[in-house]
């Protein structure tokens, strides 16, 4: 492993350790301030080896552990959570004697460490070593970086999406298609990798063979509705769960839907975050090329076009942490030390606030 990659891994380890100490310290000092609404979610499934571990199982972690233990049922919210991450958690959890929270944290941490190494390699390829290191640092202190150590699928998705781009950059399109297909089985936004990787495949000297490799992505994705059809008799349960439980709908305003609904609901912070992410997607297109810009914009289309009736841009900051071209773009814009310092302070302060809120069972992202 090269020096830059070791540094990326060290950044991941130290940032996770810092977040863990902050979360545990928050619980120890402010336990009386725990959100009373946690009782709706504070279930036996998300208790394992004590508070220091259990703090990384909050909110949607319960759904992942339910799936890991018992699979999918209908009607339920479970089909909204794609299968690859809970499949890994379920297998490792059984090997660990039923410690599913521990299994989920281990999967997230291992995937996160590998993701940081590959993230640096790809950033170095596109932007150079110094900017790649800054991008990796920004990723480590991103406001929703806590999910890289929680029982959530963010780490695994980041690993697979970055790996698929690295493989495509090396003209290994069949493997890129397989890995991107696994990303699509981790989160639905993985399908945004198809048009992005197709841009790189189109430029390949062996265009037909390259595009055939990318066609593996929708083929693998189709396995999930097929399993839901066989298992539940409802192949589109993952869509119905989103509209039924989280009240998402296809907006008549198209890509502006999230912004319109956000303003109507007075969700100014979420609207501002979404606007920044869209701006960074434009920067990614200009700085990194059409493939990276396509992936960023296509990924943002899903939450923007499909807002919730209750929280229009639900979890928009968490969606942003796995869109690596946006972090690349932020690093490319902050070559000035003063600007980079201001961005660092802002990200770090928001990150600390997110970890504290998370530890106290408040909704984050």
LUMZADREN-70840 format. One record per residue (C-alpha): residue in three letters; x, z, y. Coordinates in steps of 0.02 Angstrom, whole numbers, plus 32768, in hexadecimal, padded with zeros to 4 digits. Layout:
<pts>
   voti     c1     c3     c2
    ALA      X      Z      Y
...
</pts>
This chain:
<pts>
   voti     c1     c3     c2
    UNK   8000   8000   8000
    UNK   8045   7FCD   80AA
    UNK   8060   8047   813A
    UNK   7FC5   800E   8199
    UNK   7F57   8020   8100
    UNK   7F9C   80CF   80DF
    UNK   7F74   80FD   8192
    UNK   7EC3   80BC   817D
    UNK   7EAC   8126   80E2
    UNK   7EF5   81BE   813B
    UNK   7E7B   81A3   81CA
    UNK   7DED   81A4   814F
    UNK   7E29   8241   80F7
    UNK   7E4A   82A3   8197
    UNK   7DA7   826D   81E8
    UNK   7D44   829F   814D
    UNK   7D9E   8347   8146
    UNK   7D7B   8366   81FE
    UNK   7CC3   8339   81E8
    UNK   7CB7   83AA   8150
    UNK   7D04   843F   81AC
    UNK   7C93   8421   8243
    UNK   7BF7   8415   81D7
    UNK   7C23   84B0   8170
    UNK   7C51   8512   820D
    UNK   7BAC   84E1   825F
    UNK   7B4C   8521   81C9
    UNK   7BAE   85C2   81C6
    UNK   7B9B   85E9   827F
    UNK   7AEF   85A3   82A6
    UNK   7A8A   85B5   8205
    UNK   79FD   8606   8268
    UNK   79E9   8561   82C7
    UNK   79C0   84F8   822E
    UNK   7932   847F   824D
    UNK   7892   84CB   8204
    UNK   7853   841D   81D5
    UNK   78DA   8417   814F
    UNK   7862   846B   80D6
    UNK   780F   83C3   80BA
    UNK   78B5   8381   8076
    UNK   7917   841D   8044
    UNK   78F4   8405   7F8A
    UNK   794E   843E   7EEC
    UNK   7992   838E   7ED2
    UNK   7A01   8399   7F6B
    UNK   7A4E   8441   7F41
    UNK   7AE7   843E   7ED3
    UNK   7B86   84A6   7EE5
    UNK   7B62   8504   7F86
    UNK   7B4A   84E3   8040
    UNK   7BF6   8498   805B
    UNK   7BC6   8408   7FE7
    UNK   7B0B   8407   8001
    UNK   7B22   83E8   80BC
    UNK   7B47   8332   808E
    UNK   7A9C   831D   803E
    UNK   7A19   830D   80C5
    UNK   797B   82A7   80E3
    UNK   7987   8201   8085
    UNK   7A06   824C   800D
    UNK   7970   8291   7FB0
    UNK   7930   81E1   7F8A
    UNK   79D8   81A9   7F48
    UNK   79E4   8240   7ED6
    UNK   7931   8229   7E99
    UNK   795B   8177   7E67
    UNK   7A00   81AD   7E1A
    UNK   79A6   822C   7DAE
    UNK   7902   81D8   7D85
    UNK   7905   8122   7DBD
    UNK   787A   80CA   7E1C
    UNK   77C0   80F2   7E1F
    UNK   772D   80A5   7E7C
    UNK   76DB   80CA   7EF2
    UNK   7770   811F   7F43
    UNK   77F4   8109   7FCA
    UNK   787B   80F9   7F45
    UNK   787C   8039   7F38
    UNK   78B1   802F   7FEF
    UNK   795A   8072   7FB7
    UNK   79BE   7FEE   7F5E
    UNK   7A04   8011   7EB1
    UNK   7AC2   8001   7EAB
    UNK   7AF0   80A4   7F02
    UNK   7A73   8113   7EA4
    UNK   7AA5   80BC   7E02
    UNK   7B5A   80F3   7E1E
    UNK   7B23   81A1   7E53
    UNK   7AB4   81B2   7DB9
    UNK   7B3D   817F   7D41
    UNK   7BC2   81EF   7D8D
    UNK   7B45   827D   7DA5
    UNK   7B21   827E   7CEA
    UNK   7BDB   827F   7CC4
    UNK   7BEA   8315   7D39
    UNK   7B63   8376   7CDD
    UNK   7AD4   8353   7D55
    UNK   7B30   8372   7DFA
    UNK   7AE3   82DF   7E55
    UNK   7B0D   8317   7F05
    UNK   7BC4   8327   7ED2
    UNK   7BBA   827B   7E82
    UNK   7B6E   822F   7F1F
    UNK   7BF4   827B   7F8F
    UNK   7C7E   8240   7F1A
    UNK   7C3B   818D   7F16
    UNK   7C2E   818B   7FD4
    UNK   7CDC   81D2   7FEE
    UNK   7D34   815F   7F72
    UNK   7CD8   80C6   7FB4
    UNK   7CFA   80FE   8066
    UNK   7DB5   8111   804B
    UNK   7DC1   8064   7FFD
    UNK   7D54   801C   8086
    UNK   7DC9   805E   810D
    UNK   7E60   800E   80B8
    UNK   7E0A   7F65   80A9
    UNK   7DC0   7F76   8158
    UNK   7E70   7F87   819E
    UNK   7EAF   7EF3   8138
    UNK   7E26   7E81   8177
    UNK   7E36   7EBE   822B
    UNK   7EF2   7EA1   8223
    UNK   7ED5   7DF1   81E3
    UNK   7E5E   7DC7   8272
    UNK   7EA2   7E2F   8303
    UNK   7F52   7E6A   82DE
    UNK   7F96   7F13   82A8
    UNK   7F84   7F77   8349
    UNK   7ECF   7F44   8367
    UNK   7EA8   7F5E   82AF
    UNK   7EE7   8011   82BA
    UNK   7E7C   8031   8354
    UNK   7DE4   7FE7   82FC
    UNK   7E02   8058   8266
    UNK   7E11   80EF   82D9
    UNK   7D6D   80C0   832F
    UNK   7D1A   80B0   8284
    UNK   7D58   815F   8256
    UNK   7D07   81AD   82F0
    UNK   7C6D   813D   82FA
    UNK   7BD2   81A6   8326
    UNK   7B86   818D   8279
    UNK   7C27   8192   8214
    UNK   7BE9   8233   81C0
    UNK   7B87   81C4   8148
    UNK   7C2B   818B   80F8
    UNK   7C34   8236   80A4
    UNK   7B7A   8255   8089
    UNK   7B06   822A   7FF9
    UNK   7ADB   8184   804C
    UNK   7B0C   80D1   8022
    UNK   7B6D   80A8   80C2
    UNK   7C1D   80BA   8078
    UNK   7BF7   804D   7FE2
    UNK   7BA6   7FC6   804C
    UNK   7C37   7FC3   80C8
    UNK   7CB3   7FB2   8039
    UNK   7C56   7F21   7FE9
    UNK   7C32   7EC3   808A
    UNK   7CE6   7ECE   80C9
    UNK   7D28   7E9F   801C
    UNK   7CB8   7E05   8016
    UNK   7CFE   7DC6   80BC
    UNK   7DB0   7DE7   8085
    UNK   7D94   7D83   7FE6
    UNK   7D43   7CF5   8047
    UNK   7DD3   7CF1   80C2
    UNK   7E44   7CD8   802B
    UNK   7DD4   7C4B   7FEC
    UNK   7D9E   7CB1   7F53
    UNK   7CE8   7C85   7F6E
    UNK   7CA5   7CAC   7EC1
    UNK   7CE6   7D5C   7EC9
    UNK   7CA9   7D68   7F7C
    UNK   7BFC   7D37   7F3F
    UNK   7BFE   7DBA   7EB5
    UNK   7C36   7E44   7F2A
    UNK   7BBB   7E11   7FB2
    UNK   7B32   7E0D   7F2D
    UNK   7B5D   7EC1   7F03
    UNK   7B51   7EEA   7FBD
    UNK   7AA3   7E9D   7FBE
    UNK   7A76   7F11   7F2D
    UNK   7AB2   7FA3   7F97
    UNK   7A54   7F7F   8039
    UNK   79DB   7EF2   8064
    UNK   7A44   7EC1   80FA
    UNK   7AC4   7E83   807B
    UNK   7A64   7DE0   807D
    UNK   7AAA   7DC4   812B
    UNK   7B50   7DA2   80D5
    UNK   7B0A   7CFE   8090
    UNK   7B07   7C96   8131
    UNK   7BA8   7CE8   816D
    UNK   7C0B   7CC3   80D0
    UNK   7BBC   7C16   80C9
    UNK   7C10   7BF0   8170
    UNK   7CBA   7C16   8122
    UNK   7C8C   7BB6   8084
    UNK   7C58   7B1D   80E8
    UNK   7D06   7B14   8133
    UNK   7D5A   7B1D   808A
    UNK   7DB1   7A80   8049
    UNK   7D4F   7A9D   7FA8
    UNK   7CA9   7AAD   8001
    UNK   7C32   7A92   7F70
    UNK   7C8B   7B0E   7EFF
    UNK   7C94   7B8D   7F8D
    UNK   7BDA   7B7F   7FB5
    UNK   7BB1   7B92   7EFD
    UNK   7C0F   7C36   7F00
    UNK   7BAA   7C75   7F93
    UNK   7B09   7C47   7F36
    UNK   7B31   7CD8   7EC1
    UNK   7AF7   7D51   7F49
    UNK   7A3B   7D29   7F46
    UNK   7A45   7D17   7E89
    UNK   7A84   7DC9   7E78
    UNK   7A0B   7E09   7EFC
    UNK   7979   7DC1   7E98
    UNK   79A2   7E3A   7E0B
    UNK   7956   7EC8   7E70
    UNK   78A6   7E80   7E87
    UNK   78AF   7E46   7DD2
    UNK   78D2   7EF8   7D98
    UNK   7848   7F3B   7E08
    UNK   77D0   7EBC   7DBE
    UNK   77FD   7EEC   7D0C
    UNK   7805   7FA7   7D2F
    UNK   7777   7FBE   7DAC
    UNK   7716   7F1B   7DA8
    UNK   7739   7F07   7E62
    UNK   77CE   7E97   7E8B
    UNK   77BE   7EB0   7F47
    UNK   77AB   7F6D   7F42
    UNK   7846   7F7E   7FAF
    UNK   77EB   7F23   803D
    UNK   7745   7F7B   8023
    UNK   779B   8025   8026
    UNK   77E9   7FFF   80CF
    UNK   7745   7FCA   811D
    UNK   76E0   8055   80CB
    UNK   7753   80EC   80DF
    UNK   77B8   80C0   817A
    UNK   7730   8051   81C6
    UNK   77A2   7FBF   81E7
    UNK   7754   7F19   8217
    UNK   778E   7E6A   8245
    UNK   7786   7E65   8302
    UNK   772E   7DDA   835E
    UNK   77BE   7DE1   83DB
    UNK   783E   7DAC   8359
    UNK   78F0   7DEA   837B
    UNK   78B1   7E40   8419
    UNK   7834   7EA7   83B7
    UNK   78A2   7F40   83A4
    UNK   78C6   7F43   845E
    UNK   780F   7F2C   8490
    UNK   77D2   7FB3   8418
    UNK   7862   8025   8448
    UNK   7834   801D   8500
    UNK   777D   803B   84D6
    UNK   77AE   80D6   8473
    UNK   7827   810F   84FD
    UNK   78B8   810B   8481
    UNK   7935   80E5   850B
    UNK   79CE   8120   84AA
    UNK   79A6   80B3   8413
    UNK   7985   801C   8482
    UNK   7A2C   8038   84D9
    UNK   7A88   8046   8432
    UNK   7A35   7FA6   83F4
    UNK   7A65   7F4B   8494
    UNK   7B1B   7F80   8480
    UNK   7B1C   7F47   83CB
    UNK   7AD6   7E9C   83FA
    UNK   7B59   7E8D   8483
    UNK   7BE4   7EB7   8408
    UNK   7B9E   7E35   838F
    UNK   7BB6   7DB4   8417
    UNK   7C68   7DEF   8433
    UNK   7C87   7DE6   8377
    UNK   7C4E   7D31   8375
    UNK   7CC5   7D06   8404
    UNK   7D5B   7D6B   83C8
    UNK   7D4C   7D59   830B
    UNK   7CEE   7CB7   82EF
    UNK   7C43   7C79   82B9
    UNK   7C44   7CC9   820C
    UNK   7C5B   7D79   8251
    UNK   7BE2   7D5D   82DF
    UNK   7B61   7D17   8268
    UNK   7B6F   7DB0   81F9
    UNK   7B5E   7E26   828D
    UNK   7AC6   7DCE   82D9
    UNK   7A70   7DB0   8231
    UNK   7A86   7E68   8204
    UNK   7A3B   7EA2   82A9
    UNK   79A6   7E2D   8298
    UNK   795B   7E97   820E
    UNK   7942   7F39   8271
    UNK   791B   7ED9   8312
    UNK   7896   7E69   82C7
    UNK   784D   7EED   8254
    UNK   7834   7F8A   82BF
    UNK   77D3   8025   8290
    UNK   772C   8053   82E0
    UNK   776A   8106   82F5
    UNK   7827   80F3   8315
    UNK   7847   803F   8346
    UNK   7903   803B   832E
    UNK   790D   80BF   82A7
    UNK   79C2   80E0   8272
    UNK   7A0B   8055   82DD
    UNK   7AAE   80B7   82FA
    UNK   7AC2   80CF   823E
    UNK   7AA3   8016   821E
    UNK   7B2D   7FF1   829B
    UNK   7BB7   8055   8246
    UNK   7BC1   7FDE   81B2
    UNK   7BC4   7F3F   821C
    UNK   7C81   7F34   8220
    UNK   7C8B   7E9A   8295
    UNK   7C40   7F08   831D
    UNK   7CCB   7F89   830A
    UNK   7D4B   7EFD   8309
    UNK   7CFD   7EBC   83AA
    UNK   7D03   7F68   83FC
    UNK   7DBB   7F78   83D2
    UNK   7DDE   7ECA   8417
    UNK   7D8B   7EF9   84BC
    UNK   7DED   7F99   84D5
    UNK   7EA2   7F61   84DD
    UNK   7EB4   7FBF   8580
    UNK   7EEB   8072   855B
    UNK   7E7B   80C1   85DE
    UNK   7DE1   8065   859D
    UNK   7E10   808E   84E9
    UNK   7E20   8145   8519
    UNK   7D74   8149   8568
    UNK   7D27   80F5   84D0
    UNK   7D80   8171   845E
    UNK   7D3D   8206   84BF
    UNK   7C8D   81C0   84BD
    UNK   7C8D   8198   8404
    UNK   7CDE   823D   83D4
    UNK   7C62   82A5   843A
    UNK   7BCE   8249   83F0
    UNK   7C19   8259   8342
    UNK   7C2B   8317   8354
    UNK   7B78   8323   8394
    UNK   7B3A   82BF   82FE
    UNK   7B95   832B   827F
    UNK   7B53   83CC   82CD
    UNK   7AA1   838A   82D1
    UNK   7AB1   834C   821E
    UNK   7AF1   83F4   81E1
    UNK   7A5B   844B   8231
    UNK   79E0   83D6   81DA
    UNK   79B7   8373   8277
    UNK   7997   82B9   8265
    UNK   7A31   8250   828B
    UNK   7A29   8193   82A7
</pts>
